[in-house]
Amino acid sequence: MYVYDEHDRQLAAERVAQFRDQTERALAGELEEDEFLPLRLQNGLYVQRLAPMLRIAVPYGMMRSAQLRRLARITRDYDKGYAHFTTRQNVQLNWPELEDVPDILAELAEVEMHANQTSGNCIRNTTTDQFSGVQSDELVDPRPYCEIIRQWSTFHPEFAFLPRKFKIAVNASENTDRAAIQVHDIGLQIVRNDAGELGFRVHVGGGLGRTPMVAPVIRDFLPELDLLTYLEAVLRVYNRYGRRDNKFKARIKILVKALTPQGFAEKVEAEWAHIKDSPTKLTPEAIQRIQAYFTEPDYAALDNATDLLAEQRFEHRAFDQWLTHNVDTHKKPGYAIVSLTMKKTGTPPGDVTDRQLEQIADLADEYSFGEIRVTHQQNVVLADVRQDRLFELWQAITPMGFATANLNTLTDVICCPGGDYCALANAKSIPVAEAIQRRFDDMDYLYDLGSIDLNISGCMNACGHHHVGNIGVLGVDKKGEEFYQISLGGSSHHDASIGKILGPSFAREDMPNVVSKIIDVYVEKRTEEETFLDTYRRVGIDPFKERVYA
């Protein structure tokens, strides 16, 4: 993974010193709140329902064990002993004191971490597939391109105050999209053209929130070396024409819709013509320099442990279930990709204690070359585990609560912190997630149901990505009471779609029964090979609506 050079370290240190001075002036009353607001936001600091919230950047979801241990210490010394993994592969602290934030940022800088541009109307953390670099079906490793975008966008003076926040995601897998690129402001799919040249299919204008949209393609093929100049053209057009008079209509998706994808693309192409050969254009040497940071670890020459795993699976049914659901194929013989689930029933999805952070760091050192990845689904990945040590790893993580074999099932819930923490939330999310998990506690039944994405958001800002859940849950306010609206048929993958609202909302206590009725319709209507989404797309929303509101 990328390692800071002297320039990075100096930049981080100066940023911490700058924010320390700004915070001290704010606490002394020398800065008004409206003056301090944009300064704290671009350093990842929010004011939430009960306390400040600090969002820490995890570029493309990757962390080293030393960084995990530092996060553990920070949560213990400056917070309440736990942190939260977000749907954009970042880490949030929910209880820091304002006066402690500069000290926290200084400690993060010591281990090459920061909170720069994790909020504010700027380019946020660039994300990608958590299996990047180790999956067999990707064209190339997308992480170097994410790092190139990160370096280009960090403190870019032209894009520090965009009309609204801006999110970019990159995907290189040909068969799946774990990065949800089509619901980002810019989504980049790495492709090859007919001549075999590497480049990008460019989607612009996706997003969730109040006006959910799937991003249209504005360029089928962008040559690799033109990546930054084209992104710059997109951002310039947005900066020039994006609305600033109404924050609810300020995202780039609104501009793309207003101009039409073709009209927007024409403006981008016209802008790009002026800058495509500028010094921002990439060179092969520049790309190779960044790629050199993402070398393979010291893999051993191994054969696949097929016979050993078959024997262990036969003798231990729980291990067999875990291997089936939480372990994926690695590009290297004898290795496997392991997902540690942070979705044990009774634990808020994505939450992790200081002790667990230290345990994950130890696991990374012991089993995966000292690195971990945070996922879009709020889980954690050990990307390089030897197959002949999988059983040993499973035994180690079971008492830690990381071996729940529910990955990609109904109870692998994506969930925002909701009304328990967030000042914007209309309703709580965490209790709804737990109630549904408790209702569907039969693992064999979950496996029979197959893959189902259940996403929960506490408000229309959609931090839980409810719009693209196969089953989406949105917290709404009805005269001071918490209710929940259901949508069906969403997807964040290559077949991206926005879910349709089922009908009137439900009280919190009704939610497990409502989801049960939806699942009952699916079980009755499905064919042998169909997933929930397949069945929904074939039969439509009416059978579900009739059952739920009968």
Sequence and secondary structure as in RCSB ss.txt:
>XXXX:A:sequence
MYVYDEHDRQLAAERVAQFRDQTERALAGELEEDEFLPLRLQNGLYVQRLAPMLRIAVPYGMMRSAQLRRLARIT
RDYDKGYAHFTTRQNVQLNWPELEDVPDILAELAEVEMHANQTSGNCIRNTTTDQFSGVQSDELVDPRPYCEIIR
QWSTFHPEFAFLPRKFKIAVNASENTDRAAIQVHDIGLQIVRNDAGELGFRVHVGGGLGRTPMVAPVIRDFLPEL
DLLTYLEAVLRVYNRYGRRDNKFKARIKILVKALTPQGFAEKVEAEWAHIKDSPTKLTPEAIQRIQAYFTEPDYA
ALDNATDLLAEQRFEHRAFDQWLTHNVDTHKKPGYAIVSLTMKKTGTPPGDVTDRQLEQIADLADEYSFGEIRVT
HQQNVVLADVRQDRLFELWQAITPMGFATANLNTLTDVICCPGGDYCALANAKSIPVAEAIQRRFDDMDYLYDLG
SIDLNISGCMNACGHHHVGNIGVLGVDKKGEEFYQISLGGSSHHDASIGKILGPSFAREDMPNVVSKIIDVYVEK
RTEEETFLDTYRRVGIDPFKERVYA
>XXXX:A:secstr
     HHHHHHHHHHHHHHHHHHHHHHTTSS HHHHHHHHHTTTEEE SSSEEEEE  GGGEEEHHHHHHHHHHH
HHHSSSEEEE TTS EEES   GGGHHHHHHHHHHTT   TTSSSSSB   EE TTTTT TTBSS SHHHHHHHH
HHHTT GGGSS SS B EEEE BSS  SS GGGSSEEEEEEE TT  EEEEEEES B TTS B   EEEEEEEGG
GHHHHHHHHHHHHHHHS  S GGG SHHHHHHHH HHHHHHHHHHHHHHHTTSTTS  HHHHHHHHGGG      
     HHHHHHHHHH HHHHHHHHHHEEE SSTTEEEEEE    TTS TTEEEHHHHHHHHHHHHHHSTTEEEE 
TTS EEEEEEEGGGHHHHHHHHTTTT     TTSTTS EE  GGGT TT SS SHHHHHHHHHHT  HHHHHHH 
   EEEESSTT TT GGGSSEEEEEEEETTEEEEEEEE  B STT B  EE SS EEGGGHHHHHHHHHHHHHHH
  TT  HHHHHHHH SHHHHHHHT 
